[in-house]
Amino acid sequence: MNVFGSKLPTFSEFVNRYVPRLMNKQEGTYQYGSNNRLPQEIIAMVGNNAAILKALRLRSKYIYANGFQDEKAGNFIIDAETGKTANQLLKEIVFPKALFGSVDLYVTKKINGEVVKTETLSHELIRRRIDGDYEINPYWGMPDFKKSDTLKYKAFTQGKPKEVFKDKKGNLLGEIIYYWNKDAISFFYPIPDWFAGEMDVRTSSELSAMDLEMAINSFMTSAILTLVGENLDESKDGEYSYVQQVTQLLTQFTGGKKNADGTSDRMRMLLLTAPDKDSVPILSQLAVDKLISGSIEKREAVDRLIAMNTGVNPVLLGYDAATTLGNVQALSNAKNMLSDNVITDQEDIKQVFTMLYPNMDWTISRLKAVGQIDAKVMEVLTDDEKRALEGYKPLKNVSTNN
């Protein structure tokens, strides 16, 4: 597991405009962002933006692929009580890995060090301690946060635990695996690569909110009608004023008034009268079509950037012309690029499973797309050769079961 070494970071390493490197030495913990709520803010940001959520879901699908290559490993029972298999645990791991960039697990061991149960742990509840251990509290960075709700856990070590912590009732607590690749960006704790495009995600969300506001309560009139004259809003003998008469007349052209059959008079000719030429209404038209179309075009451009920030080719999310979507080779290339892009994530997960259960091969399968292969070539390939192109294992021999 990558942990904070003995060498202290330099002053320049502390200067990070977006995610400052902060330590709470009094509490003995690293502070996640300026308000210690960075993981919670990441969840809120992603949950409020369909573009990045779709991209991360697709990325996690490629991390999982078809589960572990070794069938025996994939069917290995992780939890005897529930019957959960390694492949099922893998499915729970891949999305948090894509979202946060780490693998977070809670491990229960026997006194002799044998792992008896492994389950996923919510990343946002964990805070890394300077001494190498971890703290969990469901209220980090919240107004109702209480230090008394915090529990301390030991970091996972292979073999017999040297020390264990207990909860408030005296029950033994398990150990925590908090695995990520430490570098200049993810220094004290994991920060996903896509987070460098945080501004793109927030821009996309704001554009979406602006579209909603335009639909609900923005000033979207297509023209302004100016009535020229004095005292046009005054009524005589209880009759409608001239302004009221015109307003009532114009409502028939908005679609707001409909007949019994559901149609309106919005497309009919408008007839107005005026006492003289100088009193003729002045019509000033406003172009709103560019505002609407511009917002749509900008959103799509930003959403494409978001997809690329996650390592997902936008074409895989439908952001492209129909001609490209119908190009088998182009789609295959995009899929294979994503399959290659998630190899590091798969290797991290493999490393974690190897730490837990070292006697198995935890290599994860890969989703590889078949390119545009000549039909004559496909005809001479065996079923197993075709399966190999897709990353599947050969079929078992029916007679020998091999």
PADREN-142317 format. One line per 5 residues: number of its first residue (from 1); for each residue x negated, y, z of N, C-alpha, C. Coordinates in steps of 0.2 Angstrom, whole numbers. Each point is the difference from the previous one (the first is absolute). Layout:
BEGIN
NUM = X/Y/Z/X/Y/Z/X/Y/Z; ...
END
This chain:
BEGIN
1 = -4/-6/0/4/6/0/-4/6/0; 1/5/-4/-3/6/0/1/5/6; -5/1/4/1/4/6/-5/6/0; 2/5/5/-4/6/0/-7/-2/3; -6/1/-3/-6/-1/2/-3/4/5
6 = -7/-1/1/-3/4/5/-2/7/-2; -1/1/-7/-2/6/-2/6/5/0; -2/6/3/5/5/0/1/4/-7; 6/2/-2/1/3/-6/-3/7/0; -2/3/-6/-3/6/0/5/5/0
11 = -1/7/1/5/5/0/4/0/-7; -4/-1/-5/3/1/-7/6/-6/0; -2/-6/3/5/-5/0/6/1/3; 0/5/5/6/2/4/4/5/-4; -3/3/-5/4/5/-3/5/-3/-5
16 = 6/-1/1/5/-3/-4/6/4/0; 1/3/-6/6/5/0/7/-3/2; 1/-6/-3/6/-3/0/1/-5/6; -5/-4/1/1/-5/6/-7/1/4; 1/4/5/-6/2/4/-2/-6/4
21 = -7/-1/1/-2/-5/5/0/2/7; 5/-2/4/1/2/6/-1/-6/5; -3/2/6/0/-5/5/3/3/7; 4/-4/3/2/2/7/-4/-3/5; -5/3/2/-5/-4/4/3/-1/7
26 = 4/4/2/3/0/7/4/-7/0; 4/-1/-5/4/-6/-1/-4/-6/-3; -5/1/-3/-4/-5/-3/2/-3/-6; 4/4/-4/3/-2/-6/-2/5/-6; 1/-3/-6/-1/5/-6/7/2/-1
31 = 0/7/-2/6/3/-2/2/0/-7; 6/-3/-2/2/-1/-7/3/6/-3; -4/4/-3/2/7/-3/1/5/6; 1/6/-2/0/6/5/5/-1/5; 6/-4/-1/5/-1/5/1/-7/3
36 = -5/-5/-2/0/-7/1/6/-3/-2; 2/2/-6/6/-3/-3/-1/-2/-7; -6/0/-3/-1/-1/-7/4/-6/-3; -1/-6/4/4/-6/-3/8/1/-1; 2/3/6/8/2/-1/1/5/-5
41 = -4/5/-1/1/4/-6/-1/-3/-7; -4/-5/0/-1/-3/-6/7/-4/-2; 3/-3/5/6/-4/-1/5/5/-2; 1/5/3/5/5/-1/-1/3/-7; -6/1/-2/-1/3/-7/1/-5/-6
46 = -2/-6/1/2/-6/-5/7/-1/0; 3/-1/6/7/-1/0/5/5/-3; -3/6/-1/4/6/-3/-2/1/-7; -4/-5/-3/-1/1/-7/0/-7/-4; 4/0/-4/2/-6/-4/-6/-2/-4
51 = -4/5/-3/-5/-2/-5/-6/-3/4; -2/2/5/-6/-4/4/2/-6/3; 7/0/2/2/-6/3/0/-6/-5; 3/2/-6/0/-5/-5/-7/-3/-2; -5/5/-1/-6/-2/-2/-4/-4/6
56 = 1/1/6/-3/-4/5/4/-7/1; 6/0/-1/4/-6/-1/-3/-5/-5; -2/3/-6/-2/-4/-5/-7/-2/1; -4/5/3/-7/-2/2/0/-6/5; 4/0/5/0/-5/5/2/-7/-4
61 = 5/1/-5/2/-6/-3/-6/-4/-4; -5/5/-2/-6/-3/-4/-5/-2/5; 0/2/6/-5/-2/5/2/-7/2; 7/-1/1/2/-7/2/0/-5/-6; 1/3/-6/0/-5/-6/5/-6/1
66 = -3/-6/0/3/-6/1/-2/-3/7; -2/4/4/-2/-3/7/-7/-2/-1; -2/-4/5/-7/-3/1/-1/-6/-6; -6/0/-3/-1/-5/-5/1/-7/2; -3/-1/6/0/-7/3/7/-1/3
71 = 3/-5/-3/7/-1/2/0/-2/8; -5/-4/2/0/-2/7/-1/6/4; -4/5/-2/-1/6/4/7/4/0; 3/1/-5/6/3/-1/6/-2/5; 0/-7/0/5/-3/4/-2/-1/8
76 = -6/2/1/-3/-1/7/5/4/5; 2/-4/6/4/3/5/-3/5/4; 2/6/0/-3/5/4/3/1/7; 6/-2/0/4/1/6/4/-7/1; -2/-4/5/4/-6/0/7/1/3
81 = 1/5/4/7/1/2/5/2/-5; -2/4/-5/4/2/-5/-1/-4/-7; -5/-3/0/-2/-4/-7/-2/5/-5; -2/6/2/-3/5/-5/-6/-3/-3; -1/1/-7/-6/-2/-4/-4/5/-1
86 = -6/-1/-2/-5/5/-2/2/4/-6; 4/-3/-5/2/4/-5/6/5/2; 4/-2/5/5/5/3/-4/5/4; -5/-1/3/-3/5/4/-4/5/-5; -2/-3/-6/-3/4/-5/5/5/-3
91 = 6/-2/-1/5/5/-2/1/5/4; 0/-1/7/1/6/5/-6/4/0; -6/-2/-2/-6/4/0/-1/5/-5; 2/-2/-6/-2/3/-7/2/7/0; 6/2/2/3/7/-1/-4/4/5
96 = 0/-1/7/-4/4/4/-7/1/-2; -3/-5/-4/-7/1/-2/0/5/-6; 5/0/-4/0/5/-6/2/7/3; 4/0/5/2/6/3/-5/4/5; -3/-4/4/-5/3/5/-8/-2/-2
101 = -1/-5/-4/-7/-2/-1/-3/-5/5; 4/-3/4/-2/-4/6/4/-7/1; -3/-5/3/3/-6/2/1/0/7; 6/0/3/1/1/7/4/-6/3; -3/-4/4/3/-6/3/-1/-1/7
106 = 5/-3/3/0/-2/7/-2/-7/1; -5/-2/3/-2/-7/1/0/-3/7; 4/-6/0/0/-3/7/-4/-6/-1; -4/-1/6/-5/-5/0/1/-4/6; -3/-7/0/0/-4/6/-6/2/4
111 = -1/-2/6/-6/1/4/-6/-2/-3; 0/-5/-4/-6/-2/-3/-2/4/-7; 5/4/-2/-2/5/-5/4/-2/-7; 4/-6/1/3/-2/-6/6/5/-2; 1/2/-6/5/4/-2/7/-4/-1
116 = 5/2/4/6/-4/0/6/4/-4; -1/7/0/5/3/-3/-3/7/-3; 2/2/-6/-2/6/-3/7/4/-3; 0/6/2/6/4/-3/-2/7/-2; 4/3/-4/-2/7/-2/2/5/6
121 = -4/5/-1/1/6/5/1/6/-3; 5/4/2/1/7/-3/-6/4/0; -3/2/-5/-6/4/0/1/7/3; 6/3/0/1/7/3/0/0/7; 1/-6/3/0/-1/8/-7/0/3
126 = -5/-1/-4/-7/-2/2/-4/6/0; -5/1/5/-5/5/0/-6/-3/2; -5/1/-4/-7/-2/2/-3/3/6; -3/-4/4/-4/3/6/-7/1/-2; -4/5/3/-7/1/-1/-4/-6/2
131 = 2/-4/5/-3/-6/3/1/-6/-5; 4/0/-5/1/-5/-4/6/-4/1; 4/1/5/6/-3/1/6/5/-3; 6/-2/2/6/3/-3/5/2/5; 4/5/-2/6/1/4/6/0/-4
136 = 6/-2/3/6/0/-4/5/4/4; 3/5/-3/6/4/3/5/2/-6; 6/-2/1/5/2/-5/2/7/-1; -3/4/4/2/8/0/-6/4/-1; -5/-2/-3/-6/4/-2/2/7/-3
141 = -2/5/2/1/7/-3/7/2/1; 4/-3/4/7/2/0/1/4/7; 6/4/0/1/4/6/1/-5/7; 3/-6/-1/1/-4/5/-6/-5/2; -6/2/-3/-6/-5/1/-1/0/8
146 = -2/-6/2/-2/-1/7/-6/-5/0; -5/2/3/-6/-4/0/1/-6/4; 5/0/4/2/-6/4/3/-6/-5; 2/2/-6/3/-5/-4/-6/-3/-5; -6/2/1/-5/-3/-4/-3/-6/3
151 = -1/-5/-4/-4/-6/2/-6/-1/-4; -5/-2/4/-7/-1/-3/-1/-7/-2; -3/-1/-6/-1/-7/-3/-7/-1/-2; -3/-6/1/-7/-1/-2/0/-1/-8; -5/2/-3/-1/-2/-7/-2/-7/-1
156 = 2/-3/-5/0/-7/-2/-8/-2/0; -1/-6/3/-7/-3/-1/1/-7/-1; -4/-3/-4/1/-7/-1/-3/-4/6; 4/-6/1/-2/-4/6/3/2/6; -2/-2/6/3/1/6/-1/7/2
161 = 6/3/2/0/7/2/-4/2/7; -5/5/-1/-4/1/6/4/4/5; 5/4/-2/4/4/5/7/1/-3; 5/-1/4/7/1/-2/4/6/4; 4/3/-3/4/5/3/7/-3/2
166 = 4/3/4/6/-2/2/5/6/0; 7/-2/-1/5/5/0/2/2/7; 5/4/1/2/3/6/3/-6/5; 2/-5/-4/3/-6/4/-5/-5/2; -6/1/-3/-6/-5/2/-1/-5/-6
171 = 4/0/-5/-1/-4/-6/-6/1/-4; -3/-5/-2/-6/1/-4/1/2/-7; -3/5/-2/1/3/-7/-5/-3/-5; 2/0/-6/-4/-3/-5/-5/5/-3; -3/-1/-5/-5/4/-3/2/3/-7
176 = -3/6/-2/2/3/-6/-5/0/-5; 2/-2/-6/-4/1/-6/2/7/-3; -5/4/-1/1/6/-4/-5/1/-5; 1/-2/-6/-5/-1/-4/0/5/-6; -5/4/-1/0/4/-6/-7/1/-2
181 = -2/3/-6/-6/2/-2/-2/7/2; -5/0/4/-2/6/3/-5/4/-6; 2/6/-1/-5/4/-4/1/8/2; -2/4/-5/0/7/2/7/3/1; 5/-3/-4/7/2/1/3/-3/6
186 = 0/-7/0/3/-4/5/-5/-1/5; -1/5/4/-6/0/5/2/-3/7; 4/3/3/2/-2/7/6/-5/-1; 4/0/-5/6/-4/-1/1/0/-8; 4/-5/-2/2/0/-7/4/6/-3
191 = -2/3/-5/4/5/-4/0/-3/-7; 6/-2/-3/1/-3/-6/-3/5/-6; -2/-3/-5/-3/4/-6/5/5/-3; 7/-3/0/5/4/-3/1/7/3; -2/0/7/2/6/4/-4/6/-2
196 = -5/-1/-4/-4/6/-3/5/4/-5; 5/-4/-2/5/4/-4/7/2/4; -2/1/6/6/2/4/4/6/-3; -4/5/-2/4/6/-3/5/-2/-6; -3/-5/-4/5/-2/-5/6/-3/2
201 = 0/-4/6/6/-3/3/4/5/2; -3/5/4/5/5/3/3/4/-6; -4/2/-5/3/3/-6/6/-3/-3; -1/-7/-1/5/-4/-3/7/1/5; -1/-1/6/5/0/5/4/7/0
206 = -4/6/-1/2/6/0/4/2/-6; -2/-3/-6/3/1/-6/7/-4/0; 0/-6/3/6/-4/1/5/4/4; -3/3/6/5/4/4/3/6/-3; -5/3/-5/3/6/-4/5/-2/-4
211 = 0/-6/-4/5/-2/-4/6/-1/4; 0/-3/6/6/-1/4/3/7/2; -4/5/2/2/7/1/3/3/-6; -2/-1/-6/2/3/-6/7/-3/-1; 1/-6/1/6/-4/-1/6/2/5
216 = -2/2/6/4/1/6/2/8/0; -5/4/1/2/7/2/-4/5/-3; -4/-1/-6/-4/5/-3/4/4/-5; -2/6/-2/3/5/-4/-1/-3/-7; 4/-3/-3/-1/-3/-7/5/3/-5
221 = 3/6/1/4/2/-5/-3/1/-7; 3/-1/-5/-3/1/-7/1/7/-3; 4/4/3/1/7/-3/3/4/6; -1/7/-1/3/5/4/4/4/-4; 6/1/2/5/5/-3/1/6/4
226 = -2/6/-3/1/6/3/6/4/-2; 4/2/4/6/4/-1/-1/7/1; 1/4/-6/-2/7/1/7/4/1; -1/4/5/6/5/2/0/1/7; 5/5/2/1/2/7/6/-4/3
231 = -1/-1/6/6/-3/4/3/-6/-3; -4/-4/-3/2/-6/-3/2/-6/5; -2/1/7/2/-5/5/6/2/4; 3/6/-2/6/2/4/6/-3/-3; 5/-2/4/6/-3/-2/6/6/1
236 = 5/-1/-4/5/5/1/7/-4/0; 4/2/5/7/-3/1/-1/-7/1; -5/-3/3/-1/-7/2/-2/-4/-6; -1/3/-6/-3/-4/-5/-7/-1/0; -3/-5/-4/-7/-2/0/-4/6/-3
241 = -6/1/3/-4/5/-3/-3/-2/-6; -3/4/-4/-3/-2/-6/-5/-5/1; -4/1/5/-6/-5/1/3/-7/2; 6/0/4/3/-6/2/3/-4/-6; 3/4/-4/3/-3/-6/-6/-3/-5
246 = -5/4/-1/-6/-3/-4/-3/-6/3; -1/0/7/-2/-6/4/4/-6/-1; 7/1/1/4/-5/-1/0/-3/-7; 0/4/-5/-1/-2/-7/-6/-4/-1; -6/2/3/-6/-3/-2/0/-7/3
251 = 3/-1/6/0/-7/3/2/-5/-5; 4/2/-5/3/-5/-4/-5/-3/-5; -6/4/0/-5/-2/-5/-6/-4/4; 0/-1/6/-5/-4/4/1/-7/0; 6/-3/-1/1/-7/1/2/-1/7
256 = 1/5/4/2/-1/7/8/-1/0; 3/3/-5/7/-1/-1/2/-6/-5; 3/-5/2/2/-5/-5/7/-1/-1; 2/-2/-5/7/-2/-2/2/-7/3; 6/-2/-1/2/-6/3/-4/-6/-3
261 = -2/1/-7/-4/-5/-3/-7/0/1; -2/5/5/-7/0/2/-4/4/-5; 3/4/-5/-4/4/-4/0/8/2; -4/4/-2/0/7/2/0/4/-6; 1/7/0/0/5/-5/-7/3/-1
266 = -6/-3/3/-6/3/0/-3/1/-7; 3/-3/-5/-3/1/-7/4/4/-4; 6/3/2/4/4/-4/-3/7/0; 3/5/-5/-2/6/-1/2/5/6; -4/4/3/2/5/5/2/6/-3
271 = 6/3/2/2/6/-2/1/5/5; -4/6/0/1/5/5/2/7/-4; 3/4/4/2/6/-3/-3/6/4; -1/6/-3/-3/5/4/3/7/-3; 1/5/5/3/6/-2/-4/4/-5
276 = -6/-1/-1/-4/4/-5/-7/-4/-1; -4/2/-5/-6/-3/-2/-5/0/6; 0/5/3/-5/1/6/1/-5/6; 6/-2/0/2/-5/6/0/-7/-2; -3/-2/-6/-1/-7/-2/-5/-3/4
281 = 2/-6/3/-5/-4/4/-6/-1/-3; -6/0/4/-6/-2/-3/-2/-7/2; -2/-4/-4/-2/-7/1/-8/-1/0; -3/-2/5/-7/-1/1/-1/-7/1; -3/-4/-5/-1/-7/1/-6/-2/3
286 = 0/-5/4/-6/-2/4/-2/-7/-3; -7/-1/-1/-2/-7/-3/-2/-4/6; 4/-5/2/-2/-4/6/-3/-7/-3; 1/-2/-6/-2/-6/-3/-7/-2/1; -5/6/0/-7/-1/1/-2/-2/7
291 = 4/3/4/-1/-1/7/1/-7/2; 6/-3/-3/2/-7/2/-5/-5/-3; -1/1/-7/-5/-4/-4/-7/0/3; -2/6/2/-7/1/3/-1/-4/6; 5/0/4/0/-3/7/-1/-8/-2
296 = 4/-3/-4/0/-7/-2/-7/-2/-3; -2/4/-4/-7/-1/-3/-5/0/5; 0/5/4/-5/1/5/0/-6/5; 6/-2/2/1/-6/5/-4/-6/-3; 2/-2/-7/-3/-6/-3/-7/1/0
301 = -3/6/-2/-7/0/0/-4/-1/6; 3/3/6/-2/-1/6/0/-8/3; 6/-3/-2/1/-7/2/-5/-4/-4; -2/1/-6/-5/-4/-3/-6/1/4; -2/6/2/-6/1/4/0/-4/6
306 = 6/0/3/0/-4/7/-1/-8/-2; 3/-2/-5/-1/-7/-2/-8/-2/-1; -3/5/-4/-7/-1/-1/-4/0/7; 2/5/4/-4/0/7/1/-6/4; 5/-4/-2/0/-7/4/-3/-6/-4
311 = -3/2/-6/-3/-5/-4/5/-4/-4; 6/3/-1/5/-3/-4/0/4/-7; 0/-4/-5/1/4/-7/7/2/0; 1/6/-2/7/3/0/5/-4/-5; -3/-4/-5/4/-3/-5/4/-6/4
316 = -3/-3/5/3/-5/4/6/2/4; 1/6/1/5/3/4/5/3/-5; -1/-1/-7/5/3/-5/-1/7/-2; -6/3/2/-2/7/-2/-3/0/-7; 3/-2/-5/-3/0/-6/5/0/-6
321 = -2/1/-6/5/-1/-5/2/-7/-2; 5/-1/-3/3/-7/-1/-5/-4/-5; -4/4/-4/-5/-4/-4/-5/-3/4; -2/4/5/-6/-3/4/3/-6/4; 6/1/3/3/-5/4/1/-7/-4
326 = 1/1/-6/1/-6/-5/-6/-3/-2; -6/3/1/-6/-2/-2/-3/-5/5; 0/-7/-2/-2/-5/5/-7/1/2; -5/1/-5/-7/1/2/-1/6/5; 4/5/-1/-1/6/4/2/-1/8
331 = 6/-4/0/2/-2/7/-4/-5/3; -3/-4/-4/-4/-6/3/-7/4/3; -2/5/-4/-6/3/2/1/4/7; 6/3/0/2/4/6/1/-5/6; 3/-6/-1/1/-5/5/-7/-2/3
336 = -5/-2/-5/-6/-3/2/-4/6/4; 0/6/-2/-3/5/3/2/1/8; 6/-1/1/3/0/7/-2/-6/3; 0/-6/-3/-3/-6/3/-7/1/2; -4/3/-4/-7/1/2/-1/5/6
341 = 5/5/0/-1/6/4/2/-3/8; 4/-5/0/2/-2/7/-5/-6/3; -5/-1/-4/-5/-6/2/-3/2/7; -2/6/1/-3/2/7/5/-1/5; 7/2/-1/5/-2/5/0/-7/2
346 = 0/-4/-5/1/-7/0/-6/-3/4; -6/3/-1/-6/-3/3/0/2/8; 3/6/1/0/2/7/5/-5/4; 5/-2/-3/5/-5/3/-3/-6/1; -4/-2/-5/-3/-7/0/-5/0/6
351 = -4/5/1/-4/1/5/3/-1/7; 6/3/1/3/0/6/3/-7/1; 3/-4/-5/2/-6/1/-6/-5/2; -6/1/-4/-6/-4/2/-2/1/7; 0/6/3/-1/1/7/4/-4/4
356 = 7/-1/-2/4/-3/5/0/-8/-1; 0/-2/-7/0/-7/-1/-6/-1/-5; -6/-1/2/-6/-1/-4/-1/-6/-4; 5/-5/1/-1/-6/-3/4/-1/-7; 3/5/-2/4/0/-6/-2/5/-5
361 = 2/-1/-6/-2/5/-6/6/5/0; -1/6/1/5/5/0/0/5/-6; -2/-3/-5/0/4/-6/7/1/-3; 1/6/-1/7/2/-2/1/0/-8; 5/-3/-3/1/0/-7/0/7/-3
366 = 0/0/-6/0/7/-4/5/-1/-5; 4/6/-1/5/1/-5/-4/2/-7; -1/-4/-4/-3/2/-7/5/-1/-5; 0/5/-4/5/0/-6/-3/-3/-6; 4/-4/-4/-2/-3/-6/0/5/-5
371 = -5/2/-4/0/4/-5/4/-2/-7; -1/4/-5/4/-2/-6/-5/-6/-3; 2/-6/1/-3/-6/-3/4/-2/-6; -4/-2/-5/2/-2/-7/5/-6/2; 5/-1/-4/5/-5/1/-3/-7/-1
376 = -4/0/-5/-4/-7/-2/-4/-2/5; -4/5/4/-4/-2/5/4/-3/6; 6/3/2/4/-2/5/3/-7/-1; 1/-2/-7/2/-6/-1/-5/-6/1; -6/1/0/-5/-5/2/-2/0/7
381 = 2/5/4/-2/0/7/5/-5/4; -3/-3/5/3/-5/4/4/4/5; 5/-3/3/4/3/5/-4/3/6; -6/-4/2/-4/2/5/-4/6/-2; -2/0/-6/-4/6/-3/4/6/0
386 = 6/0/-2/5/5/0/1/3/8; 1/-5/4/1/2/7/-7/3/3; -5/-2/-2/-7/3/2/0/7/-2; 3/2/-6/0/7/-3/3/5/5; 5/-3/3/5/4/5/-3/-1/7
391 = -5/-4/1/-3/0/7/3/-6/4; 4/-4/-3/3/-6/4/-4/-6/-1; 1/-4/5/-4/-6/1/3/-5/-5; -4/-5/-2/3/-6/-5/5/-3/3; 5/-3/-4/5/-4/2/-2/-7/3
396 = 3/-2/5/-2/-7/2/2/-5/-5; -4/-6/0/2/-5/-4/5/-4/3; 5/-1/-4/6/-4/3/-1/-7/2; -4/-3/-3/-1/-7/1/-5/-1/6; -6/4/0/-5/0/5/1/5/6
401 = 4/5/-1/1/5/5/-6/4/1; -5/0/-5/-6/4/1/0/6/-4
END
